[in-house]
Structure formats: structure tokens, C-alpha cells
């Protein structure tokens, strides 16, 4: 996909889900590199196009929705600290978002791994992971509306 096509998709994302786009672009203020933001934008574009292709329409995801999902996700991460591998796997399987959108989740994790973003070298390296996984969480838990 060329830059003009990406711009067009980002324009559609901004019109339909401005808070999702903002959550990616806000990473710059957290000193996340532009190359990492590009990876996150590409993830958002793919997820958005998948939703479009499935003929689903998501209700606008608000900042409150995003905050709620972030709190859920961080609570789940804290819960899993210290669990053995079997208990950790079972906990992940029970997480609602990953049951509803397991292919999106697998895609996002794969992209993060291939981009080297799962190698946690600093505190700020966690932010892109949180954003990318929460994009799946937002989509998985968003209300669906009927197309106009």
C-alpha cells in the first residue's frame, strides 16, 4: 500500500474512530520513535480494513472506552505476574478480547515480534505494546451498530 492509500485509510479512520488514531499518534509525545509509530499505524490500518471488509460498523470508541480497556489489560497483566506457564496460558485463553478477536490478536503480536518491539529495553518500550494490544481490545469489546 502506497503512502497516498495509507493517507486515505487514515482519513477514514479519523472520520470513524478518531480516538483510535489519536492513541497511535500520541505515542510521539511519549518519545516513541517514528519508525515504531509507523508500525503501529500499519497495525491500525490493517485492523480497520479488516473491520471494513467484514461489513461491521463499530460504535465510536471513546476515551473512556479506551481507558477502561487499558485498566482491564493492565489488571490482567498484573494478575498473571508470578503465574506458572500453564496458569498463564489458561489466563490468556480466558481473556474475552482474545477469544473474540484471536486472529487479530495473533496478527498484532506477530507484527510486534517481527518489528522487534517485544524486546523490552526500557520503560518507554512498553507503550507501543500497550497501544497495539489495546487496539485489539477496543475492537473486540466495541459495540457493533448496523450500517447506514
C-alpha positions as CSV (number, residue, x, y, z in Angstrom):
1,X,0.0,0.0,0.0
2,X,1.4,3.3,-1.0
3,X,1.6,6.5,1.1
4,X,-1.5,8.1,-0.6
5,X,-3.5,5.0,0.0
6,X,-2.4,4.9,3.7
7,X,-3.4,8.6,4.0
8,X,-6.8,7.8,2.6
9,X,-7.3,5.0,5.1
10,X,-6.1,7.2,7.9
11,X,-8.6,9.8,6.9
12,X,-11.4,7.2,7.1
13,X,-10.1,6.1,10.5
14,X,-10.1,9.7,11.7
15,X,-13.7,10.2,10.5
16,X,-15.0,6.9,12.0
17,X,-12.7,6.3,15.0
18,X,-10.7,9.4,15.8
19,X,-9.6,8.2,19.3
20,X,-8.0,5.1,17.8
21,X,-5.9,7.2,15.5
22,X,-5.1,9.6,18.4
23,X,-3.9,6.7,20.6
24,X,-1.3,5.8,18.0
25,X,-0.2,9.3,17.2
26,X,0.0,10.3,20.9
27,X,3.0,7.9,21.1
28,X,5.2,10.6,19.8
29,X,4.7,12.6,23.0
30,X,6.0,9.6,24.9
31,X,9.2,9.7,22.9
32,X,8.4,6.7,20.8
33,X,10.3,6.6,17.6
34,X,8.7,7.5,14.3
35,X,9.6,4.0,12.9
36,X,7.7,2.4,15.8
37,X,4.7,4.7,15.3
38,X,4.8,3.7,11.6
39,X,4.5,0.0,12.7
40,X,1.5,1.0,15.0
41,X,-0.1,2.9,12.2
42,X,0.2,-0.1,9.9
43,X,-1.4,-2.3,12.5
44,X,-4.2,0.1,12.9
45,X,-4.7,0.3,9.2
46,X,-4.9,-3.5,8.8
47,X,-7.3,-3.8,11.7
48,X,-9.5,-1.1,10.4
49,X,-9.6,-2.5,6.9
50,X,-10.4,-6.0,8.4
51,X,-13.4,-4.4,10.2
52,X,-14.5,-2.6,7.0
53,X,-14.2,-5.8,4.9
54,X,-16.3,-7.7,7.5
55,X,-19.1,-5.2,7.0
56,X,-19.1,-4.4,10.7
57,X,-19.6,-0.9,12.0
58,X,-18.2,-0.1,15.4
59,X,-19.7,2.5,17.6
60,X,-17.3,5.3,18.2
61,X,-14.7,4.2,20.7
62,X,-14.4,7.0,23.3
63,X,-11.5,7.9,25.5
64,X,-13.4,6.4,28.4
65,X,-13.7,3.1,26.5
66,X,-10.0,3.2,25.8
67,X,-9.2,3.9,29.5
68,X,-11.5,1.1,30.6
69,X,-9.8,-1.4,28.3
70,X,-6.3,-0.2,29.4
71,X,-7.3,-0.7,33.0
72,X,-8.6,-4.2,32.2
73,X,-5.5,-5.1,30.3
74,X,-3.1,-3.8,33.0
75,X,-5.1,-5.6,35.7
76,X,-4.8,-8.8,33.7
77,X,-1.1,-8.4,33.3
78,X,-0.7,-7.8,37.0
79,X,-2.8,-10.8,37.8
80,X,-0.5,-13.0,35.7
81,X,2.7,-11.9,37.3
82,X,4.2,-14.9,39.1
83,X,1.9,-17.5,37.5
84,X,3.3,-20.7,36.1
85,X,3.2,-21.3,32.4
86,X,0.1,-23.5,32.5
87,X,-1.8,-21.0,34.6
88,X,-0.6,-18.1,32.4
89,X,-1.8,-19.9,29.3
90,X,-5.2,-20.6,30.8
91,X,-5.5,-16.9,31.9
92,X,-4.8,-15.7,28.4
93,X,-7.3,-18.1,26.9
94,X,-10.0,-16.8,29.3
95,X,-9.5,-13.2,28.3
96,X,-12.6,-12.1,26.4
97,X,-10.8,-10.0,23.8
98,X,-8.5,-12.8,22.7
99,X,-11.4,-15.2,22.3
100,X,-13.4,-12.8,20.2
101,X,-10.6,-11.5,18.0
102,X,-8.0,-14.2,18.4
103,X,-6.8,-13.8,14.8
104,X,-6.4,-10.0,15.2
105,X,-4.5,-10.6,18.4
106,X,-2.2,-13.2,16.8
107,X,-1.6,-10.8,13.9
108,X,-0.7,-7.9,16.2
109,X,1.6,-10.0,18.4
110,X,3.3,-11.4,15.3
111,X,3.9,-7.9,13.8
112,X,5.3,-6.6,17.2
113,X,7.7,-9.6,17.4
114,X,8.9,-9.2,13.8
115,X,9.4,-5.5,14.4
116,X,11.5,-6.2,17.5
117,X,9.1,-4.3,19.7
118,X,8.6,-7.1,22.2
119,X,12.2,-6.8,23.3
120,X,11.7,-4.6,26.4
121,X,14.8,-2.4,26.7
122,X,13.3,0.5,28.6
123,X,10.1,1.7,30.2
124,X,9.0,3.6,27.1
125,X,9.3,0.3,25.0
126,X,6.2,-0.9,26.8
127,X,3.9,1.9,25.4
128,X,3.8,0.6,21.8
129,X,2.9,-2.9,23.0
130,X,0.1,-1.5,25.2
131,X,-1.3,0.5,22.3
132,X,-1.1,-2.3,19.8
133,X,-2.7,-4.9,22.1
134,X,-5.3,-2.4,23.2
135,X,-6.3,-1.7,19.6
136,X,-7.5,-5.3,19.5
137,X,-9.1,-5.0,22.9
138,X,-11.1,-1.9,21.8
139,X,-12.3,-3.6,18.6
140,X,-13.2,-6.8,20.5
141,X,-15.3,-5.0,23.1
142,X,-16.8,-2.2,21.0
143,X,-20.5,-2.2,20.4
144,X,-21.5,-3.0,16.8
145,X,-24.0,-0.9,15.0
146,X,-25.9,-1.5,11.8
147,X,-24.5,0.1,8.7
148,X,-26.4,3.1,7.4
